[in-house]
Amino acid sequence: MELPGVEKEDIQLNVIEDIVEVKAKDFFKRVNLPTQTTDPEKATSKYRNGVLEINVPKRPKQKDERPGKKIKIE
């Protein structure tokens, strides 16, 4: 996300359930996350040269989320 002229201290970055919110001066943006595949608890961010980079990694699959196979009933 490009935020030219904004100081790092003026940026508020929040993760609320399945949404990332970015607030900075007159700028506000919400980005929806795919709730079943991301891990907002491990989210990180970097801000350099007016560019905000947000990384929200995929979470590992849970045991009950194994890929399945459809079985034909005869």
C-alpha positions as CSV (number, residue, x, y, z in Angstrom):
1,M,0.0,0.0,0.0
2,E,1.5,3.4,-1.0
3,L,1.4,6.1,1.6
4,P,3.7,8.8,0.4
5,G,4.5,11.6,2.8
6,V,3.1,9.7,5.8
7,E,5.3,9.1,8.9
8,K,5.4,5.6,10.3
9,E,4.2,6.9,13.6
10,D,1.0,8.3,12.0
11,I,-0.1,4.9,10.7
12,Q,-2.6,2.7,12.6
13,L,-2.8,-0.9,11.5
14,N,-5.3,-3.2,13.0
15,V,-6.6,-6.8,12.4
16,I,-10.2,-7.3,13.4
17,E,-11.3,-10.8,12.8
18,D,-11.1,-11.2,9.0
19,I,-10.4,-7.5,8.2
20,V,-7.2,-5.5,8.1
21,E,-7.7,-1.7,8.7
22,V,-5.2,0.9,7.8
23,K,-5.6,4.5,9.0
24,A,-3.2,7.3,8.3
25,K,-4.1,11.1,8.2
26,D,-6.9,11.3,5.6
27,F,-6.4,7.8,4.4
28,F,-8.6,4.8,5.5
29,K,-8.8,1.4,3.9
30,R,-10.2,-2.0,4.9
31,V,-9.1,-5.2,3.3
32,N,-11.0,-8.5,3.8
33,L,-9.0,-11.6,4.6
34,P,-10.0,-15.2,3.7
35,T,-10.8,-16.3,7.3
36,Q,-10.3,-20.0,6.8
37,T,-6.8,-19.7,5.4
38,T,-5.0,-16.8,7.1
39,D,-3.5,-16.4,10.5
40,P,-3.9,-12.8,11.6
41,E,-2.2,-13.6,14.9
42,K,1.1,-13.9,13.0
43,A,0.7,-10.9,10.8
44,T,3.7,-8.6,10.3
45,S,4.3,-5.3,8.5
46,K,7.1,-3.0,7.2
47,Y,7.0,0.6,6.2
48,R,9.8,1.9,4.0
49,N,10.0,4.9,1.6
50,G,6.2,5.5,1.7
51,V,5.2,1.9,1.1
52,L,3.4,-0.2,3.7
53,E,3.9,-3.9,3.3
54,I,1.5,-6.2,5.3
55,N,2.1,-9.9,5.5
56,V,-0.6,-12.2,6.8
57,P,0.6,-15.8,6.5
58,K,-1.5,-18.9,5.8
59,R,-2.3,-20.9,8.9
60,P,-1.5,-24.6,9.0
61,K,-4.3,-26.9,8.2
62,Q,-6.1,-28.4,11.2
63,K,-6.4,-32.1,11.5
64,D,-10.1,-31.9,10.6
65,E,-9.5,-29.9,7.4
66,R,-7.9,-32.7,5.4
67,P,-8.9,-32.8,1.8
68,G,-11.6,-35.3,1.2
69,K,-12.9,-37.5,-1.6
70,K,-16.4,-37.7,-2.8
71,I,-17.7,-41.2,-2.8
72,K,-20.4,-42.3,-5.3
73,I,-23.4,-44.0,-3.7
74,E,-24.7,-47.0,-5.7
